[in-house]
Amino acid sequence: MRIFVYRALVEYYTQFPDAKPALEDWYNKTKEAKWHNFAEMKKSFNSVDAVGNKRFVFNIKGNTYRLVAVVLFVPKYVYIRFIGTHTDYEKIDCSTI
């Protein structure tokens, strides 16, 4: 999968260093993935949830953080739309962000 934009991960874990190993793990697994559908994504990340509008929520570091991404399976693109704490996540509409 091609991930847009890695810089968002770096900026986040620069501010929250404890998130770095988990975000790097997510990045590496996602970059190597060749998902064709949600079921295949679920095999890589069993806690991922589909929230509609091609958006998926990933629990990061045991649900300490959340990452929302738009995933387009056909062109193999992942667009990071949000990274934040569980509390920050509850303040957004993840289906439109």
BELJODA-V903559 format. One record per residue. N is the residue number from 1. PSI is psi in radians with two decimals (* if undefined). NEAR is the number of other C-alpha atoms within 8 Angstrom. Layout:
BEGIN
n->N psi->PSI near->NEAR
n->N psi->PSI near->NEAR
END
This chain:
BEGIN
n->1 psi->2.55 near->11
n->2 psi->2.19 near->7
n->3 psi->2.24 near->12
n->4 psi->2.17 near->8
n->5 psi->2.32 near->8
n->6 psi->-0.59 near->7
n->7 psi->-0.60 near->6
n->8 psi->-0.69 near->8
n->9 psi->-0.81 near->11
n->10 psi->-0.78 near->9
n->11 psi->-0.69 near->8
n->12 psi->-0.86 near->9
n->13 psi->-0.19 near->12
n->14 psi->-0.65 near->8
n->15 psi->-0.58 near->6
n->16 psi->1.40 near->8
n->17 psi->-0.48 near->7
n->18 psi->-0.30 near->6
n->19 psi->-0.23 near->11
n->20 psi->-0.92 near->11
n->21 psi->-0.72 near->7
n->22 psi->-0.71 near->9
n->23 psi->-0.66 near->12
n->24 psi->-0.67 near->9
n->25 psi->-0.80 near->8
n->26 psi->-0.80 near->9
n->27 psi->-0.85 near->9
n->28 psi->-0.75 near->8
n->29 psi->-0.74 near->9
n->30 psi->-0.73 near->9
n->31 psi->-0.67 near->9
n->32 psi->-0.26 near->7
n->33 psi->2.68 near->7
n->34 psi->0.93 near->6
n->35 psi->2.46 near->10
n->36 psi->-0.27 near->7
n->37 psi->3.06 near->7
n->38 psi->-0.66 near->8
n->39 psi->-0.70 near->6
n->40 psi->-0.67 near->9
n->41 psi->-0.70 near->11
n->42 psi->-0.52 near->10
n->43 psi->-0.57 near->7
n->44 psi->-0.67 near->7
n->45 psi->1.67 near->8
n->46 psi->-0.26 near->7
n->47 psi->0.09 near->7
n->48 psi->2.51 near->11
n->49 psi->2.42 near->7
n->50 psi->2.28 near->9
n->51 psi->0.16 near->10
n->52 psi->2.87 near->7
n->53 psi->0.64 near->7
n->54 psi->0.35 near->9
n->55 psi->2.49 near->13
n->56 psi->2.47 near->13
n->57 psi->2.19 near->12
n->58 psi->2.29 near->11
n->59 psi->2.27 near->12
n->60 psi->2.34 near->13
n->61 psi->1.01 near->9
n->62 psi->0.62 near->6
n->63 psi->0.24 near->8
n->64 psi->-0.65 near->9
n->65 psi->2.79 near->13
n->66 psi->2.52 near->15
n->67 psi->2.21 near->13
n->68 psi->2.27 near->13
n->69 psi->2.56 near->12
n->70 psi->2.21 near->12
n->71 psi->2.12 near->11
n->72 psi->1.85 near->9
n->73 psi->-0.62 near->9
n->74 psi->-0.89 near->6
n->75 psi->-0.07 near->5
n->76 psi->0.82 near->11
n->77 psi->2.48 near->12
n->78 psi->2.11 near->12
n->79 psi->2.01 near->10
n->80 psi->2.16 near->13
n->81 psi->-0.44 near->9
n->82 psi->2.43 near->9
n->83 psi->2.26 near->11
n->84 psi->3.12 near->10
n->85 psi->2.92 near->9
n->86 psi->-0.68 near->10
n->87 psi->-0.77 near->7
n->88 psi->-0.69 near->8
n->89 psi->-0.67 near->10
n->90 psi->-0.25 near->7
n->91 psi->-0.05 near->6
n->92 psi->2.83 near->7
n->93 psi->1.69 near->7
n->94 psi->-0.26 near->9
n->95 psi->-0.18 near->8
n->96 psi->-0.19 near->5
n->97 psi->* near->7
END
